[in-house]
Amino acid sequence: MSRLRFVGSTSDKTGCPAVFEDLDTGDIIIQGDEVTDPEDRAQMYGYREGETLVRVPRELLTRFAPKE
């Protein structure tokens, strides 16, 4: 089991969206609503049905996430 630290949320900690940090690996975990719109999903690839949490390397977010 990973040790997770709550980073922030725009929902006042009552649900998604939220950001967590895995204190063991440094990975970032994003909590959010499932994309259900068929047209949006058609543009995505490499996902599994029902995914709502996404783990990405910290480097990906620091290099490519919007800065504003």
Residue pairs with C-beta under 8 A, 6 or more apart in sequence:
2 22
2 23
2 24
2 25
3 22
3 23
3 24
4 20
4 21
4 22
4 23
4 29
5 20
5 21
5 23
6 13
6 18
6 19
6 20
7 18
7 19
7 20
7 21
7 28
8 18
8 19
9 15
9 16
9 17
9 18
9 19
10 17
11 17
11 18
15 31
16 31
16 32
16 33
16 52
17 30
17 31
17 32
17 33
18 30
18 31
18 32
19 28
19 29
19 30
19 31
20 28
20 29
20 30
20 31
21 27
21 28
21 29
22 28
22 29
22 55
26 57
26 58
27 55
27 56
27 57
27 58
28 55
28 56
28 57
28 58
28 61
29 53
29 54
29 55
30 53
30 54
30 56
31 52
31 53
32 52
32 54
33 52
34 50
34 51
34 52
35 41
35 44
41 47
